[in-house]
Amino acid sequence: MSLLIIDGIRYKLWIPKNEKKDFRPLIRKCFKYIFGEDSFYFAVKHKIKATPSVASIPDAYVINLSRSELYVVEIELASHPVYDHIVKQLTKFINGIENQDSKRQIVDMLYKEINSDPVLRVIIQKAIGTTDIHYFLSELLSKMPRIVIIVDKKTDDIEKACEALKYQPDIIEFKTFVSEDAPSVQAHIFGPLYGIEGLTKIKKKERERIRQLKHNKTWDDMLAWVNNNVKELVNILSERIVKFGNVKQEISGKYLCFDRYNQRGKSRFAVFMLTKNTLKVRIKTDANTFKDPQNWTVDKIYKNFFFRKGQEREFKITNKDQISYAIELIKQSYEISM
């Protein structure tokens, strides 16, 4: 029998008898220690379907925000039959997760769970830097989630059986010891998914990336940093603007500028600026002719990029549905630029 001694107090190994009543509550209580401080645990009974007639229900889904990873979690007791229960269940997970319809259902399920909790919704929006949680979840599911199996005892049979699976799961052994003097006092021993050293390196790397980003002054650096949605908006809008005619693009520091050319020279009429989740566009306007019925530019006047005629205004776009109206605003700037 294993024995643990902490400050002279003896703890003995406790073996859970009932997975649902004894073991799962402990994992849920300790999930941030296992998956990371910025992780969120969803114990939702949602079926993953490999086929219409073959489905399985994971014990939990966990999202790690700093790593942008999703974990499908299975909590098991080592006493369960390895091949008839554990491996069979994991195989169903793998086959189901590869199904695109199942992925969409998981996205919708997680979105519904997050959206139903106003506090959680705000926390996640702040962490991911956008209010579009559904898009974030879709990106999360665009890659294969990691499968994590948590057991009270890691055995050779479990390890060998998991080696034969198409995708290797992470196996975490989670042992619990109870005080001999006070059985309600517990001590848990387990290896977190990412060790303390690993987490420290991740945080240092992210801090360094942010520090470098603040000093980046090139358009390419900014374009590499933004999400894929913003990149697509930049490409589509740029192509539409060039079709105006006699337009050239010019990179100025971390901005992309658009100039209209004729025999007399050039005149700048639009500038792209980037944030993580938004494309901002600065344009030149004429107070007498400018029309913005949707009030995208509000009434704020800027002064930075255009020093000649007109007023400088700004608007933001975050999705492709806004491109047509954005072109209308930019075209007005183009038409007065010469």
C-alpha positions in Angstrom: 0.0 0.0 0.0 1.3 3.5 -1.0 1.8 5.9 1.9 2.3 9.7 1.7 3.6 11.8 4.5 3.2 15.6 4.6 4.5 17.5 7.6 4.4 14.4 9.7 0.8 13.6 8.7 0.2 10.2 7.2 -2.0 9.9 4.0 -3.0 6.6 2.5 -4.0 5.9 -1.0 -7.7 6.1 -1.8 -9.1 4.1 -4.7 -12.4 5.4 -6.1 -15.1 2.8 -6.5 -17.6 4.7 -8.5 -16.4 6.7 -11.5 -19.4 9.0 -11.7 -19.9 9.8 -8.0 -16.3 9.5 -6.7 -13.8 10.2 -9.5 -15.4 12.7 -11.9 -16.1 15.4 -9.2 -12.4 15.4 -8.2 -11.3 15.9 -11.8 -13.7 18.8 -12.3 -12.5 20.4 -9.0 -8.9 20.2 -10.1 -9.2 20.8 -13.9 -7.3 24.1 -13.9 -4.3 22.4 -12.3 -4.5 19.7 -15.0 -5.2 21.8 -18.1 -3.9 25.2 -17.2 -5.2 28.3 -15.3 -6.9 29.7 -18.5 -8.8 26.6 -19.2 -12.6 26.1 -19.0 -14.4 22.8 -18.3 -17.7 21.8 -19.9 -19.3 18.7 -18.5 -22.0 18.6 -21.2 -23.5 15.3 -22.2 -23.2 15.8 -25.9 -23.0 12.8 -28.3 -20.2 12.6 -30.9 -21.5 10.6 -33.8 -19.2 8.6 -36.1 -22.3 7.4 -38.0 -26.0 7.9 -37.4 -26.1 4.6 -35.4 -22.7 4.9 -33.7 -22.2 7.6 -31.1 -20.3 8.2 -27.8 -20.6 10.8 -25.0 -17.3 12.3 -23.6 -17.2 13.0 -19.9 -16.1 16.6 -20.6 -14.8 19.2 -23.1 -12.0 21.6 -22.0 -10.8 24.7 -23.8 -7.4 26.1 -23.1 -7.4 29.7 -24.3 -3.7 30.5 -24.2 -2.9 27.5 -26.4 -6.1 27.7 -28.4 -6.7 24.0 -27.9 -9.8 21.9 -27.3 -9.6 18.6 -25.3 -12.1 15.8 -25.4 -11.9 14.3 -22.0 -12.6 10.7 -20.9 -12.5 9.9 -17.2 -12.0 6.2 -16.4 -11.1 3.9 -13.6 -8.3 1.4 -14.1 -10.6 -1.3 -13.0 -12.7 -0.9 -16.1 -12.1 -3.5 -18.9 -9.4 -1.9 -21.1 -10.5 -3.1 -24.6 -14.2 -3.7 -24.1 -14.7 -0.3 -22.5 -11.9 2.2 -22.6 -10.5 1.6 -26.0 -13.9 1.1 -27.5 -15.0 4.4 -26.2 -11.9 6.3 -27.4 -12.2 4.8 -30.9 -15.8 6.1 -31.1 -14.5 9.6 -30.1 -11.8 9.6 -32.8 -14.1 8.4 -35.5 -16.8 10.9 -34.5 -14.5 13.9 -34.2 -13.4 13.3 -37.8 -17.0 13.8 -38.9 -17.6 17.4 -40.1 -21.2 17.4 -39.0 -20.1 16.3 -35.5 -17.6 19.2 -35.4 -20.3 21.7 -36.3 -22.5 20.3 -33.5 -19.7 20.6 -31.0 -19.1 24.2 -32.0 -22.8 25.0 -31.6 -23.0 23.2 -28.3 -20.0 25.0 -26.8 -21.2 28.3 -28.1 -24.6 27.8 -26.5 -22.9 26.9 -23.1 -20.7 29.9 -23.2 -23.4 32.3 -24.3 -25.7 31.1 -21.5 -23.2 32.4 -18.9 -22.8 36.2 -19.2 -19.7 36.3 -16.9 -18.0 33.4 -18.8 -18.9 35.0 -22.1 -17.2 38.3 -21.2 -14.1 36.5 -19.8 -13.7 34.5 -23.1 -14.3 37.5 -25.3 -11.7 39.5 -23.5 -9.2 36.6 -23.7 -9.6 36.0 -27.4 -9.9 39.7 -28.3 -13.2 39.5 -30.1 -16.9 39.2 -29.5 -17.2 36.6 -32.3 -16.9 33.5 -30.0 -18.6 31.2 -32.6 -15.8 32.0 -35.1 -13.2 31.3 -32.5 -14.7 27.9 -31.7 -14.9 27.1 -35.4 -11.2 27.8 -35.8 -10.6 25.7 -32.7 -12.4 22.7 -34.3 -10.7 23.2 -37.7 -7.9 21.1 -36.3 -8.1 17.8 -34.5 -8.9 18.2 -30.8 -6.6 16.4 -28.3 -8.1 13.4 -26.6 -7.2 13.1 -22.9 -7.9 10.1 -20.7 -7.6 10.6 -17.0 -7.3 7.4 -14.9 -6.8 6.7 -11.2 -3.9 4.3 -12.2 -1.9 4.1 -15.4 -1.4 0.5 -16.2 0.7 -1.2 -18.9 -2.5 -2.6 -20.5 -4.0 0.9 -20.9 -0.8 2.4 -22.3 -0.3 -0.5 -24.8 -3.9 -0.4 -25.9 -3.8 3.4 -26.5 -0.7 3.0 -28.6 -2.7 1.1 -31.2 -5.2 4.0 -31.6 -5.2 6.2 -34.7 -4.6 9.3 -32.6 -2.5 8.9 -29.4 -4.4 10.2 -26.4 -2.7 11.9 -23.5 -2.9 9.6 -20.5 -2.9 11.4 -17.1 -2.7 9.4 -13.9 -4.6 11.1 -11.0 -4.1 9.5 -7.6 -5.8 10.6 -4.4 -4.5 10.2 -0.8 -6.6 10.8 2.3 -5.4 11.8 5.8 -5.6 8.9 8.2 -6.7 11.3 11.0 -9.2 13.2 8.8 -10.5 11.3 5.8 -12.1 14.5 4.4 -8.6 16.0 3.9 -7.2 14.9 0.6 -4.0 15.2 -1.4 -3.8 14.6 -5.1 -0.8 13.5 -7.2 -0.9 13.9 -10.9 1.1 15.2 -13.9 -0.5 18.3 -15.4 -0.9 18.2 -19.2 1.8 20.9 -19.4 4.4 20.9 -16.7 5.3 24.0 -14.7 8.4 24.5 -16.8 6.4 24.1 -20.0 3.8 26.7 -18.9 6.5 29.1 -17.9 8.1 28.8 -21.4 4.8 29.4 -23.1 4.1 32.5 -21.1 7.6 33.9 -21.7 7.3 33.2 -25.4 3.9 34.9 -25.6 5.2 37.9 -23.6 8.2 38.2 -26.0 5.9 37.9 -29.0 3.8 40.8 -27.7 6.8 42.8 -26.8 8.2 42.4 -30.3 4.9 43.2 -31.9 4.7 46.5 -30.1 8.0 47.4 -31.8 7.2 46.0 -35.2 6.8 48.8 -37.7 6.2 46.8 -40.9 3.0 45.9 -42.6 4.1 42.3 -43.0 4.6 41.9 -39.3 1.1 43.2 -38.6 -0.4 41.0 -41.3 1.2 37.9 -39.9 -0.2 38.7 -36.5 -3.9 39.3 -37.3 -6.4 36.4 -37.6 -7.2 34.7 -40.9 -10.5 36.6 -41.2 -8.7 39.9 -41.2 -6.2 38.6 -43.8 -9.0 37.6 -46.1 -10.7 41.0 -45.7 -7.4 42.8 -46.6 -7.0 40.7 -49.8 -10.6 41.0 -51.0 -10.8 44.8 -50.3 -7.4 45.5 -51.9 -8.3 43.7 -55.1 -11.6 45.7 -55.3 -9.8 49.0 -54.8 -7.1 48.4 -57.4 -9.9 47.9 -60.0 -10.8 51.5 -59.6 -8.0 52.2 -62.0 -4.6 54.0 -61.8 -4.2 52.8 -58.2 -1.0 51.7 -56.6 -0.4 50.2 -53.2 2.4 51.4 -51.0 3.6 50.1 -47.6 4.4 52.8 -45.1 5.7 51.4 -41.9 2.9 49.2 -40.5 0.2 50.7 -42.8 -0.9 49.8 -46.4 -1.7 52.9 -48.4 -3.5 53.4 -51.7 -2.6 56.2 -54.1 -4.3 57.4 -57.2 -2.0 58.3 -60.1 -2.3 60.6 -63.1 0.0 62.8 -65.2 0.4 65.4 -62.4 1.4 62.9 -59.7 -0.3 60.9 -57.0 -2.8 61.4 -54.3 -3.4 59.2 -51.3 -7.1 58.3 -50.7 -7.1 55.2 -48.4 -5.0 53.6 -45.7 -5.4 50.2 -44.1 -4.6 49.8 -40.4 -4.8 46.5 -38.5 -5.8 45.2 -35.1 -6.0 41.5 -34.2 -9.6 41.0 -35.3 -10.4 44.2 -37.2 -9.5 46.0 -40.4 -9.6 49.7 -40.0 -9.8 52.0 -43.0 -8.9 55.7 -43.1 -10.3 57.8 -46.0 -10.3 61.4 -47.3 -13.7 63.0 -47.5 -15.4 66.2 -48.6 -17.8 67.6 -46.0 -20.0 68.9 -48.8 -20.4 65.7 -50.7 -19.6 62.8 -48.4 -22.5 60.4 -47.9 -22.5 57.7 -45.2 -26.2 56.7 -44.6 -25.2 53.8 -42.4 -23.1 56.2 -40.2 -20.0 54.0 -40.1 -17.7 57.0 -39.8 -19.9 58.7 -37.1 -18.8 62.3 -36.8 -15.2 62.0 -35.7 -12.6 63.8 -37.8 -8.9 62.6 -37.8 -5.7 64.3 -38.9 -2.8 62.1 -39.8 -2.6 60.7 -43.4 -4.2 63.4 -45.6 -3.0 67.0 -45.4 -4.7 68.5 -48.3 -8.4 68.9 -49.1 -11.2 67.3 -47.3 -11.7 65.6 -43.9 -10.2 62.4 -42.7 -12.6 59.7 -41.5 -12.3 56.1 -40.3 -14.4 53.0 -40.3 -13.9 49.4 -39.3 -14.9 46.1 -41.0 -14.9 42.6 -39.4 -16.7 40.4 -42.0 -17.2 40.0 -45.8 -20.8 41.2 -45.7 -19.5 44.7 -45.1 -17.2 44.9 -48.1 -19.7 46.3 -50.6 -20.6 49.3 -48.3 -16.9 49.8 -47.5 -16.2 50.1 -51.2 -18.9 52.8 -51.5 -17.1 54.9 -48.9 -13.6 54.4 -50.3 -14.8 55.2 -53.8 -15.9 58.6 -52.6 -12.4 59.3 -51.3 -10.9 58.0 -54.6 -13.2 60.3 -56.7 -12.1 63.5 -54.9 -8.5 62.5 -54.5 -7.3 64.3 -57.7 
